[in-house]
Amino acid sequence: MIVPKDFQGTSRSVLLYVENVDEALEKLLLSFAPEPDVPAAGIHPSAQVAPDAQVGEQAAIGPNAVIGAGTQIGSHTVISAGCVLGRNVQIGSHCYLGPNVVVNWGCVLGSRVLIHGNSTIGTDGFGYRLVNGRHRKVPHIGIVVIEDEVEIGANACVDRAKFGRTLIGRGTKIDNLVQIAHNVKIGENCIIVSQTGIAGSTELGKYVVLGGQCGIRDNIKIGDGVMAAAITGVDRDIEPGAKIVGFPARPFREFFREFSFIQKLPEMAKEIKALRKDIDKTCRHKRQ
């Protein structure tokens, strides 16, 4: 059993005292982890690589991958089976793209970026205007830039900018099934949990944490260090360091004070009903 050095309890297990339990557990898991399921270095015979694409030293291009014209792939990067990279994509070194990841034209990934299976980078932003009763698509000609050491889970989508760039800051970690819309800017080292949606042109500062199923409206700014609980709906600018919850989003203390009142409503309703009966009796007595 791995325990901190100041552990005072008793146990029948063998105790391994360490300075940092989390760090020790991470090393232990790495020791027992199976070899990663990645293609061997080189280009698989079934892959389609454009003649002018550049593939770095010890990079791996898996079966049925498609690499577009002018695309650059850094050294030791893994492009798994079924991935599609559009034209003029730039990917740094030591990246990993899981099976069936799509990176559309012109998008840029830094180094040590992990994108898990079936995620899509650089799809068109969701933009239309109504013309003569029909929705006409608005072109999106910007790109997506993903900085170093970002991880994106499975089935996530990051839309390209209408113009300019959609930006994911260095060290940010994004869970499965997250939607990031066009022209969003996410700061460094943020945590964005599954099923969260961030609407267009919103900006997140550094170290922002968004719990699962958060909904963030368009064209707002969320300051550094903000923490939003799961299922929070954010409809306005949020100052740095705030801890928010609920819809519309409000400070933790305010929300839970209101929630405690709501829990008391059935009891309060009974008391009000009893008071009304007493008032009615008093009124009848006075009339008599």
Stockholm file with secondary structure:
# STOCKHOLM 1.0

chainA/1-288         MIVPKDFQGTSRSVLLYVENVDEALEKLLLSFAPEPDVPAAGIHPSAQVAPDAQVGEQAAIGPNAVIGAGTQIGSHTVISAGCVLGRNVQIGSHCYLGPNVVVNWGCVLGSRVLIHGNSTIGTDGFGYRLVNGRHRKVPHIGIVVIEDEVEIGANACVDRAKFGRTLIGRGTKIDNLVQIAHNVKIGENCIIVSQTGIAGSTELGKYVVLGGQCGIRDNIKIGDGVMAAAITGVDRDIEPGAKIVGFPARPFREFFREFSFIQKLPEMAKEIKALRKDIDKTCRHKRQ
#=GR chainA/1-288 SS CEEETTCCCCCSSCCEEESCHHHHHHHHHHHHCCCCCCCCSEECTTCEECTTCEECTTCEECTTCEECTTCEECTTCEECTTCEECTTCEECSSCEECTTCEECTTCEECSSCEECTTCEEEECCCCEEEETTEEEECCCCCEEEECTTCEECTTCEEECCSSSEEEECTTCEECTTCEECTTCEECTTCEECTTCEECTTCEECTTCEECTTCEECSSCEECTTCEECTTCEECSCBCTTCEEETTTTEEHHHHHHHHHHHHHHHHHHHHHHHHHHHHHHHHHHHHC
#=GC SS_cons         CEEETTCCCCCSSCCEEESCHHHHHHHHHHHHCCCCCCCCSEECTTCEECTTCEECTTCEECTTCEECTTCEECTTCEECTTCEECTTCEECSSCEECTTCEECTTCEECSSCEECTTCEEEECCCCEEEETTEEEECCCCCEEEECTTCEECTTCEEECCSSSEEEECTTCEECTTCEECTTCEECTTCEECTTCEECTTCEECTTCEECTTCEECSSCEECTTCEECTTCEECSCBCTTCEEETTTTEEHHHHHHHHHHHHHHHHHHHHHHHHHHHHHHHHHHHHC
//
